[in-house]
C-alpha cells in the first residue's frame, strides 16, 4: 500500500471538518491527516484527536488574495510531506470528500495505491444540493449520502486534488500549474459546501466571511440547491462515463489544464449503493 496523506486548511467550518476527519480518518488513518487552521483566533475541535493539527496565522483578508496564499502554503506543505516519505498527497477543502464507487469493492487507500500517477489525478466532480421539500437539514448523526441524493455534475469540482510529486496547486486545487490532468474511473469528488440551505444562511450571517468578500461567491454557488430542487434528475450510471469523456477532452479557452463540459447543467441522482459510504 502507498503511504497517503490528506491535507486541508479551514476557517469557521467545523461542521464539515468533523465529517472530513471521520471520513478520511477511516479511509487513510488519522495519523495521515494534516489540518491547518487559518487564524490564531480559531479553536481546534476535540474531534481532531489523532490527526496532525496546526494553528497558522491568518492568510490574507480578501478572498482572492487569501486563496492564492492558502494554496501556495498548502503546496509547500505537500512538498514537505513528500520529503518525509509520502507517496501521494491529497489536497481538498473541508467540505470535499473523495469517494470510490462502492461497486469497485475497495476503499480509497487501496484504490489510489493501484493507480499509476505521474503528477496528478482528478476525481470526477459532483456538487451536491438540497432538494427542498424532500430533504431535511443536513445532520452529522447520519451518513451524508443517506440525506443528500442529488448532485450537479460540476467541472469546478473535477480538481487536481491528488498529487504524486511536489508541484504547485492553483487556487482551490482546481489545477496543477504546468501540468495536464487525468480523471480516474469510479472516483468522485463530492462537494457539500452548498448542500444545505440552513448552513448557507449561517455563512451569509458570518461577519468574517462577508468581510473577506465571500457574499457574491456564496450567492452564485447556492444555485446548486435550486438545480437539485427543480431540475429533472438523470441516471447516474449513464451520465458518469459521458461526463468523464467530455471533461477529459474539452478545455475552456482560458485554461488548457482545466476541464469543460459545454456549460451543460446535468443533475444526477446517486444510486442507493452510495448511501453508507460517506
Secondary structure, DSSP 8 states (H G I E B T S, - for coil): ---EEEEEEESS-HHHHHHHHHHHHHHH-GGGEEEEEESTT----GGGTTSEEEEE----SSHHHHHHHHHHHHHHHHHHHHHTT-SEEEE--TTEEEEE-GGG-S-HHHHHHT---SSEEEEEEEEE---TTT-----TTS-GGGT--EEEE-GGG----EESS---B-GGG--BTT----EEEEEEEEE-TTS-HHHHHHHHT-HHHHHTT-HHHHHHHTHHHHHHHHS-EEEHHHHHHHHHHHHHH-EETTEEEEE--TT---EEE--GGGTTT-
